[in-house]
């Protein structure tokens, strides 16, 4: 039954209305190339209700190749780091799974450098999935990875070149990329197309570049500037492109994040020329009945068994839900952000503690906390260090922290030992209004001790103002200091209390105009209009139930259910948006 369900999904994706995958009629030879692609899985090897998992992905790959042998499988980066199951092996476990699942090529994402370039080159040497990137250059200006590959499938020659975001220079720890240059993605793409166009029928950019407007370069800009790229299999921005994005005859595709969707591209060629190209995503829900590939299941069981003893050790506990939802920790104060910043400040005995939102990767439910959960919460292995910096530079730090607001950014800082207010209506760089350190206003000329992680300390996330200051002291890793603080102090004082406040925009009343006396008119009766209450937008986090949310806002779950037209008030999902009328 499971295989039948999957085959129906694949048939809908791969079916050809009046021609098969390669045949000739009326002197027209037609061939279909299918590409299966993933991006930004961040080491999510195991499946969940919302994530497909590689055991199912492997089944889909095998069944797709049965339907169409002309199938290519690609990954667009940020694959080798993120979850404890992979981090403990420094990336090797992810490569084992990708290879067994049937992947052909991958490109390098910024987080794939998180173990350092030396380790990444070791992984490259042991990987059966070829790593491609044309714009990562060493000190001699040579490519660190294979720039491109040409693969012939069904008589069709496909050129695939890799691209890595130049943001890698600061979106991994800068120490991981010392001596490396990330060459201009547009110029490198032009060079790749020039080299491949006479050798291939299809040109694919396998790119960890993204579509975020705040990025240094986007895949859309590449498509607009470079002629001759047929497909960009993209990553980095975690964008969901259900049917792709066509830009300058280049089809850009991206499948969101964490394996929540699997991407499919179908390219039809007639007599060697591209006749059509389409993109579609398959969600985890669409393949929930798909059988897991037994080979991958066995491999994952072996990996988990080898990790079990270390990960299952209980190291702390919490009496409240600790909010680490991505959209929250990258835009606003949360209790988990506060607790994390308090922990690093306490461990360093510093005036101020900072934790960047991009370093907080999960929420923590009430109860025991294992080493595995802490490794998942803080997956980067960062150590806490202390620097003395001036109040003047502290303001620059805070300005950089809120420069992208309201966009969710990993560089958004959670704070301890201080509070500040900012005005998002002002230009970035001039938003911070008021800063208090301890009980006193910040003094620009005073030096303050600041606890940060080693990533921020060497300019990570663009915080270059930290670089010039020497390390004043070092303590343990995030996991260690967090567990110790939680065991000693519990969660007291971590509640959201206004450490970071956003100034509300005030609309001034218009200048009064002298009224003109109108001719008396008998007014028509008007029915009274019930005022519409202002709304609060609430994002559901794991562990939420409707009655608890209602209690926070002095209302009832029945009222919330009616107000939001919830078909099933007992089923609310993480990241779901609820509207709450103000009282």
Helices and strands as residue ranges (DSSP letters): H 2-14, E 22-25, E 28-38, H 54-67, E 71-75, H 84-87, H 92-101, E 105-107, G 110-113, H 117-126, E 130-132, E 136-137, E 148-153, E 156-164, H 168-171, G 174-177, E 181-182, H 185-196, E 202-208, H 219-225, E 231-234, E 245-247, E 250-253, E 261-270, E 273-283, H 294-311, E 314-318, H 326-329, H 335-348, E 352-356, G 357-359, E 367-370, H 371-377, E 383-390, H 391-401, E 413-416, E 418-422, E 432-437, E 440-441, E 447-453, H 454-457, G 460-462, G 464-466, E 473-477, H 478-489, E 500-502, E 535-539, H 546-552, H 557-563, E 577-581
